Amino acid sequence: MSEDGVGRGHSSENGGSGEIEEWPGRGPLAAEDTPCPSPSKFGSFGDRPGSIRPGGLTEPLLAGEGDSPALGGWARLGTDAWKRRASMVFICYLVLVGDGNRGLVLPTLQGYLGKFGGTSKAVGIANAGFSAGRLLAAPIYGYWMDKRNTGEVVLFSMVVCAACNLLYTYASYAGSIDKYVNPAVVIVASRTILGFGASILGVGRAYIAKQTSKAERGPYIAVLCALQYAGFTLTAFISMIDFQGVESLSLTKYNLPGFVLVVSYVVGIAFLLAVPNTLFDSESGHTKGPEPGPAMLGSTKYHNSSYPYLMQLEKSAKNLGAGDGEPGEASPGGVQGDPSSLKRLLAVPGIVAIFVLLNFTVRAILATLETLSTYIISYLYTGSMDEAVWRADGAPFRVSETFTAIGLGGLVVFAGVYYLSGHFQDRVTLLLGLSFILAGLGLTLDPRDGEGLGREMSLMRFEAGLAAIWGIGYPLAQTVVVSALSKVLSKEQQGLWMGNLASAGSAGRIIAPTIAGYVYSATQSHTGLIPLAACFVITGLSMVLVASQWGRLKSEDR
């Protein structure tokens, strides 16, 4: 790109061809230098390097008739375009419902387990079990989709999730079937297996990455992160409904979330099998086939309404340039290696480890809050540690109300991340997100924990801290981590490493809630000072890590 942000190549005004020019001593322009005119409705806003928002391309690619089906994108035209759009809509739906498995049950899980003698330890174990299942499944699913196709993975996932939610809904019948089986154990077990089935986030991210070029990937990843966030936060509003129960279906307000999820997955399975889509297309179709050579690069034509070969240009330019260095795109000698090689899949830049570690940290913090927030809000709202008082005084409603309000605010932040990133580099946005998390945790720290209501912090203060963490810090940090990671991976590596990223997050969700639930019970805490103080320290260390790698992050911030 030239300094003014305009590519050197250009198309004729009548839509004719524009030959790709060569930089002196460089050969054909690399993909990032390929001119991609931005639609006038966006103007030049955000055209700067280092943003998750693409500067050279602000809308998805548009492919013409007969172009490779490997080219994806929401607005892409051409053969079977509507099938690709249906596939992307379905992936978005699945990610939304996938995190609904956590958000829907969050306000009522404590009460549901409490009916059968479960305590905060049981809640922590249930949350950890869910994440343990995700930890095990994420890399397996990623490898499966890389070797086979996405459709098989998501169909298997939905069947498992539907069955587990059905078991969760009717866990109370376990005691009548076998008097030695505690329904609380069934609930925890169903949540653990459910986590294995619901580990679809990495698959969704990898599918989007495979179907889009780097230039258009940022907005799609942001949308996927927002839907994941909405699935966790906004679905909590269902618990706000004054549900009186349906006797014929044995439904109460405590097992209603499980039933809603069963219906959601049945609808998803019907959609997947009934609506034509590209999810069952072999993944090899996305990575193999005739590669354009130097002559094709030199003669590729494009115009203002179509960029049909941008993804091939990205790949071929990197294969031709031995020094470009994207992992998995070219072997050291410039000859493309075997994409199925394990060594090739594992050959990633060291910066990947930082993104994985940051995902672990953020998820561990959220898991701690996920486990303790219901207890802390209920205590500060009612002034009692008696769960019967919480239910009688409407504490579950207040928990649902809090998370729904924070969720709505968080979605606004997610929407703003894309546009505001035009003014900030990714590393700055990441540090800003961690700063909000640190500030929010600072608000939730209560030195007077255990001294009694009136001396401890107020409910408003805790909710303000929660909003800063969950509604601002998390959207900023998480979007950058996922988008930045996807950009340093080759197409062949997306499934495996997006799965590894999800596994790291699940590991944080296993360790944190287990420890937090135990410490909260053992110390007879009211406002969780010790677990939240540990989160504060971890966040501070993460900010130190980002600062220490500032220059290295800049080199990847493009």
N, C-alpha and C positions, 0 to 999 in steps of 0.2 A: 504494500500500500504506500502511496505517496504521503508526504507529511500532512497534506490537507485532508487525508482520509479517503481520497478518491482513487480507485484502482487505475492503473495505467491502461489496461485494456478497456475497450468500449465497444458498444454496438452502434450500428448505423441507425439513423433516426427512423428509417422505414422498417426496422426490425430485422435488418440483414445481419450478416455474421460479423463477428469481431474476432480477429485472430489473437490468440494468447501471445503477448509479447515476451521477450526474454530480457532478463537483467544481465548486464555485462558480467560474464564469468560465472553466471548462475544457471543458465539454461532456462527451461520453462518456469513460469511463475508457479510458486507453491500454492496450495489450496487457499491458504489464508490471504494470498495476494490476488486471488481471482476476483475480478470485479463483479460485485453483486449489488446492483442499484437498490437502494432502500426506497420503499413506497413513500410517496410524498406526505401521506397522512401522519407519519412519524417524524418526518424531517430528519435532521441530523442529531437528534437528542440521543445521548448515550454512545456516540461513536468515539470510543476511546478504548485503548488496550487494557486488558486485565479486568474485564467486567463479565459477569455471568450473562449479561445481555449482549448478544452479538452486535458488533458495530457494523459489519459489512452486510448483514442480512437480518432483517427484523421480522420477516414472515417465513413460514415453511416453504420448502422447495415445491415447485410445480413441475410435474413430469408430463410429457406429452404421450400420445398414443404409441404403444410399442416399446416404451422404455422399460428398463429392467425392473421386475417386480421387487427387487431388493431395495429399491428406493422407496422410502416411506415418507411419512409426514401427514399432518392432519388435512391440509388443503391441497394435497397433491392430486393432480388430475391424471387421466389416462386409464389404461386397462385395469379393471378391478379396484379402482380407487375407493369406491364405497365400501368394499370389503376391508381395506386397510383402515378406513375411518371407523368402521364398526369394531374392528379389533382393538383400536386404541381406546375407544369409548369403553369397551368391555374391561380392558386393563385398568382404566381409571376407576371403574365401578368396583372391581375386585380389590384394589388398594384401599378404597373407601370402606368397604365392608370388612376388609381384613383387620384394620385398626379399630373398627367398630366392635370387634371381639374383645377389646380392652375397654374402650370408652363406654359402651353400652352397660357393661356390668359394674363399672367402677363405683357408682354411688350405692349400689345395692349388694355388692359382693360381701361386704362386712356383715350386713344384716342377714343375708342368706346363710352364710356360714354360722353366724351367731345363733340361729334357730336350732342348729345341731351341735352346739357347744364349741364352735370355732372361735379363736381369739385373733389378736393382731399377728401372732406367729403364723396361724393358718392362712391369713390373708397374704402375708409376706411369702409363704411357701407357694401359694396358688399363683401369685404374680411371677415368682421365680420359676415355677414349673412351666408356665406359659412361655417364658423367654428361653428356658432350657430346650423346649421343643423347637423353637425357632432357631436356636443356635445349631442344633444338629441338622436341621433340614435345609437351611439357607444355602450352604455350599453344594449340597447334594442336588437341590433343585437347579442351581445355577449350572452345574456340570451337565445335568440331565437336559436342560433346554439347549445348551451348546451342542450336545451330541445328537439330540433328536429334534424336538420342536417345543414351542411354548404351550401349545394346546394340551398336550398330554399332561404336562405339569399342573396346569391350572385346573384341569378336570379332576385329577387325583386330589388336589388340594381341596376343592370344593366338596367332594364326596366325604372326605375325612372331617371337614369342618361341620358339615350338616349333621353327621352322625354324632360328633362330640357335643354339639350344642343341644341335640335332642337328649343325650344322656344328662347333660347339665340341667336341662329344664325339668326332667323327671327324676332327679337324684333322690328325692324323698321316698320313692318307691323301693329304693335299695334295701331299706330296713325291713320292709314287709316281705321281700323276697328271701333275704337271709338276715336273721337277727344279729349276726356277728359283723355285718357290714355297716359302718357308720356312713350316713349320707355325706357328711363333711369330707370323708376320704374320697368318695365318688366325685364330689365337686372338684377337689384338688386334682385328682387323676384325670378327669375330663378336661380340665384347663391345660394340663401338661400335654396331653395328646393333641388338643386343639392347637397349641402353639406349633406343633410339628406341621399340622395341616395349614395353618394360617401364615406360614413363613413365605409369603408370596411377594413381599415388597422388593426384595432383590431381583426377582424375576421381572417384575414390572419395570424397574429401573433399567435393567439390562435390555429388555425388549424395546423400550423407548430409545435407548442409546444405539441399538442395532438398526433401528428404523430411521434414524435421523443423522444428519451430518453434525460435525462439531459446531458449525455456525448456528444451527437452529436448535441445538440441544438444550441450552440453558433454560429457555422459557418452558419447555416441556417438563424438564426435571422440576422446575419451580411449581408447576401445576400439580405434578405427582406428589411432591412434598406437602403441598397445601391440602390435597385430598386425604393424604395420610393423617395429617394434623386434624382435619375436619372429622375424619372417622373416629378419632380418639376423643376429641373435645365436644363437638356439637351433638354427637349421638347421646350424650348424657341427658339431653333434654327429655328423653322418653321417660326417665325416672321421675320427672316433674309432673307427669300425668297422674291425676288422682284415680288410679286404676283400682276398681273394686273387685276384680277377679272374674274369671269365667269358670264356673264350677264344672261344667261339662268337659272342659279341657284341662282341669286341675291347674289353672293359671292364677298366680298371685302377682303382686307388684315385684316380688323378688325373683321369680323365675320367668317373668315376661320377657326380659332382654334375650334370654336363650331362645325362646320361641320366635321372637322377631328375627333373630339371626338364622334360624332354621329356614324360615320362609325366604329370607334374602338369598340364601345359598341355593335353594330349590329354584328360585327365579333365575339365578345366574346359570345354573346347569342347563335349564331349559333354553336360555338365550344362547349359550355356547353351542348346543347341539342343533338348534333350529335355525339360527341366523348364519348365513354364509360369512366366513371370515378367513383370514390368512394365518391364524394362530397355529394351525396344524401343518402349515407348510414346513418342509424340512429346513432346518437352520443352515444346511449346506448351501441352500439357495441364496443366502445372504452373504456368503463369504467366498464362494467359488464361482467359476465361470471365466470366460475370456477376459483377460486384463487388457485395457487400452495401453498401447505402447507409446513411444515418443512421438511417432507420426500422428497418432490420434490426438495426443495432447496438443500438438502444434496446430491441428486443424479443427479442434472442437469449436462448435459454433453455439452461441447463446444469444438471447435477446431479452428485452425488458420483462417479458411475461413468463419466461421459462428458464430454469437453470437445471436442465435434466441430467447433466453429467458432473455436477459439483462433487458428489461423493466419490465417483471414480477418479476425479482429478485429485481429490485429497489423497486417496490411496496410492495412485500411480506416481504422483509427484514425490511422495515419501519413498516409494520403492526405487525411484530413479536417483534420488539424492541420498547418498550414503551417509551424509552428516546430519540428516534431519532428526533421526534418533527417536522416533516414537516407538515404544516397545511393541514388539509383535508385528510391526508393519513391514520390516525388512530385516534380513539377516545382515551380519557385518559386511559381507561382501557385496551387498546390494541385490542378492538373489533371495527371493521370497522363500521362507522356510515352510515346513509343514504346520498348518494352523492347529492341527490336533495334537501336536507335541506338547507334553507336560512341561518341558523346559521352556517352551515358547510361552505357554500360559503363565508361567511363574516369573518370566523376565519382565519385571516392572520397575519403574524408578523408585528410589528410596523414599521419595516424598509420599508415596502411597501409605507407608507405615504411619506417617503423621496423621493423615486423614483417618485411618482406621482407629488410631489411638484417640483422636478427638471425638469420633463417633461413640466410642466406648464411654468416654467421660460424660458427654452430654446425656447419653441414654441412662447412665448410672444415676445421674442427678435427677432426671425426670422420674426414674423408677422409685427413688427414695421418696419424692414428693407424692407420687401416685399411691404409694403404700401408706404414708402417714397423713396425707391431707384430709382424708375422710375423718380420721380420729381427731386431728387438731381442730378442724373447722367445727365438728360436732361438739367438742369440749368447749371451745370459745363461744359457741352459739348458745349452748344450754347451761354451761357452768357445771356440768356433771360428767363423770366418767362412766356412768351407768348406761349401757347400750339400750336398755328398755326406756329410759328417759329420752334418749336421742330419738328413738322411733316415735315416742308419744309427742314430743315437742316439734317434730318435723325437721330434724337435722338432715335426713337424706335429701329432702327437698332443697335445703339451703346448699348442700354440696353440689347437686345438679345445677342449681341456679348459678353458682359460682363458676363452674367449669363451662357452662354454656356461654356465659358472658365473656369469659376469657377467650373461649374459642372464637367467638365472633370478632373480637378485637384482633386475635392472632391472624385470622384470615385477611383482615385489612392490611396487616403488616406483610403477609405473604404477597399480596397483590402489589404492595408498594416496593418490595424488594427488587422486582424486575426493573422498575422505572428508576428508582433511586440508585441502582447499581451503575447507571450511566455517569454518576458523579464520583463514585468510589471504586477503588480496586477491590478485588475479591478478598485479599488479605486484610484490608481495612474493615470491610463488612464483617468478616469473621471475628476480628478482634472486638469490634463494636458489639456483636452478638454476645460474646463471652463477657464483655463488660456489663451488659444488662443482666446477665445471669448472676454475676458476682454481686452486683448491687441489689438484686432481688433477694438473694440468699442473705445478704447483710440485713435486710429488713426483717427476715423471718427468724433471725437469731434472737433468742430471748434469754438473757442472763438470769432472769428471775423465774425460769422454768421450775415448776413444782411448788412455788410459793403460794399458789392459789389465785383464783380469778379476782381481778381488781389490781393485783400487783404484777401480774403477767401482761404480756402484750395484748393489744386489742385485736378483735377479729378483722377489723378494717385494715390494720397494719399487715397482718399475715396475708390477707387476700391481695393487697397491693404488691407485696413481694412476690406472691405466686403469679400475678399478672405480668410483672416485669420479666420473670423467668420464662413462663410458659407462653405468654402472649407476644413478647418482643424478642427476647434473647434467643430462644429456640428457633423461631422462624428465620432469623438472620443467620445464625451459625449453621444450622442444618442444611439449608439450601446451598450454601457455598461449599460445604464439605462434599455433598453428593455430586453437585455439578462439576466441581474441580476434579474430583476423582475420575469421573466419566471421561473427562477430556484428556487425561494422561494414559488412558487405556486404549488398546486396539479393539476392534470389533470382536475378535476371537476371545478376548480376555474379559469382556463385559459381564457375562453370566457368572463366571467363577468369582471375580473380585467384587462385584456388587453383592454376591452371596456372602463373601467374606466380610464385607463392610456390615451387612445386616447381622452376621454372626457376632461381630464385635459388639454391636449395639445390644444384641441379646445377652451376651456375656455380662455386660454392665447391668442389664435388667435382672440377671440371675443373682449376681453377687450383692448388689445394693439392697434390693428389697428384703433379702434373707437376713442380712446383717441389721438393716434398719428396723425390721419388725422385731427381731430378738432384743436389740438394745432398748427399743421403746418400751417393751414389756418388762425387761429386766430392771430397768431404772425407774419404772413406774412414772414415766415422763408424761407431761401434759402437752408440751409444745415442741418436743423433739429436738432439744438443743444440741445434743451430741451428734446425732446423724446429720443434721443440717450444717453443723460446724465442720464436719468432715467434708461435706460437699463444697463448702466455701473454700477450704484449703485446696481441694482437687481442682476447682475452677481457677484459682490463683496460679497453681502450677501449670495448668494448660495455657494460660495467658503468657507465662514465662517461656513455655515451649514455643509458642507462636512467635514471640518477640525474638527468641534466639535463632529462629529459622527465617527471619524476615527477608533476608536477601535471597534465600533459596526459594521461598514462596513467590517472590517477585518473578523469578525466572520461569515459574510454572503458571504465572498469573497472566494468561493471554487468551 
